[in-house]
Amino acid sequence: MTSTLQPPTATARRTPQQRVDDWLARFDQALTAGDPTAAAGLFAVDGFWRDLVAFTWNLKTAEGREQIAEMLGARLADTAPSNWATAEPATETPDGVAEAFVEFETRTGRGSAHLRLRPGPDGNDEGWTLLTTLQELKGHEEPQGHARPLGAVHGADTDRRSWAQKRDDEESELGRTTQPYTLVIGGGQGGIALGARLRQLGVPSIVVDTHDRPGDQWRKRYKSLCLHDPVWYDHLPYLPFPENWPVFAPKDKIGDWLEFYTRVMEVPYWSKTTCTSAAYDEDAQRWTVELDRDGERLTLYPAQLVLATGMSGKKNVPTFPGHEVFAGEQHHSSEHPGPDAYAGKKVVVIGANNSAHDICKALVENGVDTTMVQRSSTHIVKSDSLMEVGLGALYSQQAVDSGMTTKKADMVFASMPYRIMHQWQIPIYDEIRLRDKDFYDSLTAAGFDLDFGDDDSGLFLKYLRRGSGYYINVGASELVADGTIKLAKGGVDHLTENSVVLSDGTELPADVVVYATGYGSMNGWAADLIGQEVADRVGKVWGLGSETAKDPGPWEGEQRNMWKPTQQPGLWFHGGNLHQSRHYSLYLALQLKARYEGLDTPVYGQQEVHHLK
Amino acid sequence: MTSTLQPPTATARRTPQQRVDDWLARFDQALTAGDPTAAAGLFAVDGFWRDLVAFTWNLKTAEGREQIAEMLGARLADTAPSNWATAEPATETPDGVAEAFVEFETRTGRGSAHLRLRPGPDGNDEGWTLLTTLQELKGHEEPQGHARPLGAVHGADTDRRSWAQKRDDEESELGRTTQPYTLVIGGGQGGIALGARLRQLGVPSIVVDTHDRPGDQWRKRYKSLCLHDPVWYDHLPYLPFPENWPVFAPKDKIGDWLEFYTRVMEVPYWSKTTCTSAAYDEDAQRWTVELDRDGERLTLYPAQLVLATGMSGKKNVPTFPGHEVFAGEQHHSSEHPGPDAYAGKKVVVIGANNSAHDICKALVENGVDTTMVQRSSTHIVKSDSLMEVGLGALYSQQAVDSGMTTKKADMVFASMPYRIMHQWQIPIYDEIRLRDKDFYDSLTAAGFDLDFGDDDSGLFLKYLRRGSGYYINVGASELVADGTIKLAKGGVDHLTENSVVLSDGTELPADVVVYATGYGSMNGWAADLIGQEVADRVGKVWGLGSETAKDPGPWEGEQRNMWKPTQQPGLWFHGGNLHQSRHYSLYLALQLKARYEGLDTPVYGQQEVHHLK
């Protein structure tokens, strides 16, 4: 039976809404009947079901009917899903895929879903991709909208304290006379977004950071730093950037926003705080964390510990022969102070990815003689191409004007299974390669070693797989192409007193060497803070197991260890870019809230550890 | 010809959209033909046209066909309106009034309008109310949405300075090497909202305030203070409060928000700044303003001076016989520090309006023996009744959920002509009086002297007419009703060493007297800063000329001197509640921008002065 010779079935002539309603009805029937095989049978053989917490208490993608049936076999009865209905009218793509935003309920919560249907071999619709996400826990809904707090108390207020006083009291008690349930280490956008969610969910938490003020993580970086993702992608939870916020916000503006967000969202935040050690007490099921808070030594006993120290782990500084005789200054890119001190000097930057480009651009704009040393290829994409072609359908002014909301965009973005995401991305980067042909040619002509990811799937997948190896061009590439930023190729062999010598013998005179050589896995922080044993128990953080550069297999299906239970009880990792910090903070906060409330949270398909770093 | 006997005309059977389109077509025709009489003839004899800047370069309500024709006679040719079209589908009220949000253009700008049509005596639709507002100036649009600033510079940045450095440089130059075009005196919500608009419009401005930090105007008030208007009414421009903001925000939370807003909206703000004098230079057409900025003496030369010192003018402190022998503490409500110092004391509060109630409530909750002295009646409305019945259709969670936006709500609110606003308001307060009958009865039973405004039109009109004489109940009234707050009636005759004696001889022992006795007209600040001559030239600020208590005639049709040209060139007043600060800051900012750009701004119907204060 070949579908090409069959007459068009009723599928072809039904509206997308009818297609979705029909499928949801059969889906609901199979689920209610407690029949995993029947439910899984409604999916394409190569269909996907990605669940964020609602069914699996995990972030888990089931790939194919078997895995879907297996997941349901374990989780269907307990989840008790019901009330599947579209949230708004379903739509259809030009190639016949029906798409819908769907709402549903479970025994313990309410969820949002996204569904794609396409006709199977027999012409009937099959589930191609289903994303189910938990949005709220019944009985523990956030106080917003109709449920927002009243504020003023009507009638006699038995609590005499003003709001400011209550907050002061809370701040002086938390961590001293009352323990936080969750301690979040790291107060950048990740920790702050998670802290805001936990606050709204009523989970006693503290976010701690070493810097003086929230936002300093941005303020104290090199002065040319700005966001490379456009504003619509970057909103924090609850409080989006206004209509007149720049597309690519300068670092100090983001710093200011984060500082005041922390304040007005009442995120419980300790700055000038360093955690010196943490140990898990298996019997008490809580952590013992030693801290130094602005000189005061304290011990906290949170049940849950979240490392939100940044998707980048500890700085990676190679030790080249001769580094100890080099007379000039050497530092890692994360410690680069900016170009001001280097006028008249020769600077050699080892590395050719994001930090290297940002640093080189600032240096040459300050008139500094600058050489970038490229050892392996870099994926380059122009930020406006990324914005328009890569993100435009979901995160752009036009998207907003056509009714796209941040929540819907996040749902659509999350609905693309990692396994096949490259199918969506490859055509995008083909288009970009054509669109910016002259640009790429000019780079190649200058000797720059370009790539588009191992399978030409471009930036986002390279980011998801290894979190590095790219530069979103905001001007440095033009300076490489025209030679303003000098380019040297090859690995470093050794340093002399006043130069960097490459493996082919090329000698680069240098007063300053900047190691733009990246970062290790986030579990490096865990190793430092908790111990190597726990770091190894948890394993490598980030990456998909795609068997591409720096992302060895086996296939994980989800980001290693991010935003979900790890092999170390009570230990979690949060972070990513502003989009991920915003979106995934919801799911992590809900998992923590459920545990705080003593709800049953049986984790399905806990990730195993295949790599230590 | 009586309309009741006529068969229903086509009007009755047409859709609201058809009705509006037809009327707009005829309106546009008459306007394009340059025919004021024909255009005015499309209105009901008693129709209204309220214009905010677009036609009149003023805030001006034309009442009735004659005034409409007169306004058009003077302004039609120069305004050159065109492109009238509904912004969204027109609607119809149950009693047959067609309503629409409309967009239009003028020679120099683009505007938003709101239209109400109702059938006239012959059954044809007539303009009942038309609101036209200027929204932007052509060629001077605000950089938002599609036009938002890019932020990062693509390619080589010839300006080496980071954003933070540019802002620092700007801050150090403004007022020293470069003059602001506009100086805004007063950095509360009014000054801040206006400052944000001026920033977006590119008008060099400074907002100055005496306090240490933005938001202190709220932080430093008595601790129980919170907003009495609900959150949906209170948003600032550009950056609405989030979904989880309390309905009635406590003062410190508002203080934090204002501080945050000032920073992230890049409002140029000088705190710790007092203006000591200002004088207008007629020849140079600019002000000379002497300031003390944190101890440094400076002179500024702005072309435009805005007093945004608060809708309340200078404190009004009556001087009773014996005040000089009274042994205890005496202060005006604006200087009341809160209840903490008065445990065990007897406090007498003179006055029975908003401040008196807030202060008395806080005192009794602190166990202080407190008596409120009421001389004249007070309008009381419960805040939830006001919120639900008074504002609910426009400013509430339900309104938001049904698609109401702040802009549309502001337009509808502004579309109700002041002359007939009581018609809308009286039924609302009739309903409130019924709904809260027990509440009001309990107050009357306690001896409290209640009113609902001179014509029973309730709170908002009392606010518009005199800005005082009411209390939005957030709990104090229950304490008056049950006697916790003691009530005394009558005027004060004199003070003794340790008591307040009323005109009927009642003696109230007192350790503290709080004069909750209100404020003068805002031009009192002008008198202090500039001089009595200018204060008199400008006259009384606020009020409608309704010939009700404290609002003598003749009828003004608009708020005296607010947000529009005054009789003193270069002098403006801004303020009002959070709604007005938000909404009217747009029109004031546009008027200032137009002058900054040297556009022609012929003011139609400049307000005359009938009262000095």
Interface residues (C-beta under 8 A of the other chain):
Chain A: E142 P143 Q144 G145 H146 R148 P149 L150 G151 A152 V153 H154 G155 A156 D157 R160 S162 W163 A164 Q165 R167 Q200 R219 K223 S224 C226 L227 H228 V231 Y238 L239 P242 E243 N244 W245 P246 V247 F248 A249 P250 K251 D252 K253 D256 W257 F260 Y261 R263 V264 M265 E365 N366 K382 S383 D384 Q397 D401 N473 V474 G475 E478 L479 T484
Chain B: E142 P143 Q144 G145 H146 R148 P149 L150 G151 A152 V153 H154 G155 A156 D157 R160 S162 W163 A164 Q165 R167 Q200 R219 K223 S224 C226 L227 H228 V231 Y238 L239 P242 E243 N244 W245 P246 V247 F248 A249 P250 K251 D252 K253 D256 W257 E259 F260 R263 V264 M265 E365 N366 S383 D384 Q397 V400 D401 V474 G475 E478 L479 T484
